Amino acid sequence: MKTVGYIRVSSEGQNIARQKKSLKEAGCKEFYIEKLSGASMERPELQRMLDELEAGDTVIIHEISRLSRSTKDLLTIVEIIQSKGAGLKSITDKWLDLSDDNPMSEFLFTIFSGLAQFERKMIKQRQKEGIEIAKSQGKFKGRKTKLVEGGKEEQRMKAIIEAYKQGKSINDIRTTFKVGTGTIYRLLDREGIK
């Protein structure tokens, strides 16, 4: 029986120190550290952690959003953890303690994970509305992708588009072409592919 910590930040530039400190204080000695978006389950360290979990283990996270940004994926991840006979606890979300057979904790988990996703969708909706207003006033140009037309960058841009059309995952493209996830999505959006 071991206590493991799962740490996730969205990008290479973000610092994991705060999460790692709180998980160490909670008794974690083993960590799975991810520097990827939580919008997808295609995360190598998450998969490795889920594969290595054994009955009696406990996964500790700093907060629920570190595990997943989608309620559907979050419920899938928790189901896998529980099917292994392991538990899950959150440092920040004190109500989240699925380390024992407590129906109230599971009920609260389902409600709060749904509320968290609802809140994220409301933020995105407000952001989209704000962008539409700014566009109509000619104030919004959007963030430019790092990949520009001309020379090697244009060849790289075309190769990324082709890889996506061939069914490569965003994670594979990101790794192969050494380009950020946001840049890929902006490129696909700009080309009208996504």
N, C-alpha and C positions, 0 to 999 in steps of 0.2 A: 504494500500500500504506500503510494507516494502522493505528494502534493506538488502539482506542476502549475506553472504560470504561463498564461498565453498573453503575449504583448503584441499589439498591432498599432502602427501609425500608417497614415495614408501615403507618405512619400519618404524618400531617402533623407531629405533635409530635416525631417521632424525628429525631435528628441524623444527617446524612450525612457529617460532617467526617472521621471516622476512615476511612471507605471512600474518600472522595475523596483524602485525603492518601496512602494506600497506592497508589492507582491512578496518581496523579501521579508518585510515586516510581518506578513501573514504566514510565513513559514515555507515559502517556495525556495527550493534549491535548484530546480530544473526549469528552464525557460524555453518556450518556443516563441521566437521573435520574428515578426512579419513587418515588412515595409511595403505594403500594398493596400489598395482600396478594399474596404469591407463589403463592397457592393456585389462581390462575386464569391462563390465558394472555391474558385480556382486559386487556392493559396497553398503552396507547398508545405509550409510549417504547420498550418491548420490540419492538413491531411495527415502529415507525419504524426502529430499529436494524437489525432483520432485513431490512427492505426496502432499506436503504441500504448493506448490506455488499457488498463486491466481492472478487474473487479476490485473495488475498495479504493481506487485512486480518486483524488479530488482535483478538479481544474479550478484555478482561481483566476479571475479577470479583474481588471481595475474597474471597468464599468461595462454595461451590457452592449454598448455600441462598438466596443473593441472586438467583440465576437462576430457581429454581423450588422449590416445596415438594413437588411430585409427581414421582415417578420417570417416569411416563408423559409428562408435559409436558416434563420435563428432557430426556428422550431425543428428543422431537420437536424441541425448540429446538436441540439439538446437531446433529441431522440437517439442519435448515435451514441452520445455520451452515456445516456441512461441505459441503452441496450448493452453497453459494455459493463454495466454494474458500477459505473463511476458516478461521482457527484459533481456539482457545479456551484461555485459561490462567487459573488461579486463584492468587491471592497466598497465601492460607492453606493451601489444599489443594495442596501442592507436587507431588503425584503427577499432578494434572490439568493436562496439557499436550497439547492436541490440535492444536498448531500445525504438527505435521509428521505424516507417515504412520507412526505408531508403534502397532502392534497391541497392545503391552503397555499403553500409556496408555488405549486404548479399552476393553480388558478391565478394567483397574482402575476406570475411570470407571463402567462398567456395574455392577460389584460394589458400589462405594462409594455410588453413587446409590441403589441398592436398600437398602443398609444404613441410609442416612440416613432413607429413608422408613419403614423398619421401626422405627427408633428413635422417630420422631415418633408413629407409631401406638401404640407401647408407652406413651409418655408420656400420650397421650390416653386410652388404656385405663385406666391407673392413676388419672388425673384423674377419669374417669367413675366408677370404683369408689369413689373417695374421696367424690365428690359423693353417690352413692347411699347410702353409710354416713351421711354428714352429714344427708341428707334423712330417713332412717329415724329419726334421733335428733332431728329437728326443728330442726337447726342451720343448714340451708342454705335460703336463700330465693331465691338467684339474683340476678344483677345486673339491676336494673330498666332498662328501655328509657327513653330520654329522652322518647319520645313517650307522653303520658299521655292518659287519657280526659278529655273536656271541652274545649269551645271550639275554637280554631284547631288545637291539637295533635291533637285527635281527627279533625278534617277532614283534616289532613296524614297521619295514620296510615291513614285509610281510603283516601286517594288513593294512598299507597305500596302498600298491599295490592292495590288495583285494578290499578295499573301492573304489579305482579308477575304477577298473574293473566292480564294481557293479553300476557305474554311478554317484557316489558322486562327487559334484563339488570340485574344488581345494580349494575354500574358506571354505567349510564344513570340508574337510580333515585337512586343516591348523588349524582350530579352535578345532576340536576334538582331534587331536594328538599333539597340541601345537608345531608345526613345521613350519618353514618358507616356503614361496611359492617357493623360489629358490631351497631349499633342496628337495622339492617334485618333481619339474621339473627335477632336476639333477638325482634323483632316478629313475624316469620314463624313462629318456633318457638312463641311464646306463643299465636298464633292457630291453631296446628296445621296450617299450610299447607306448610311446608318438608318 
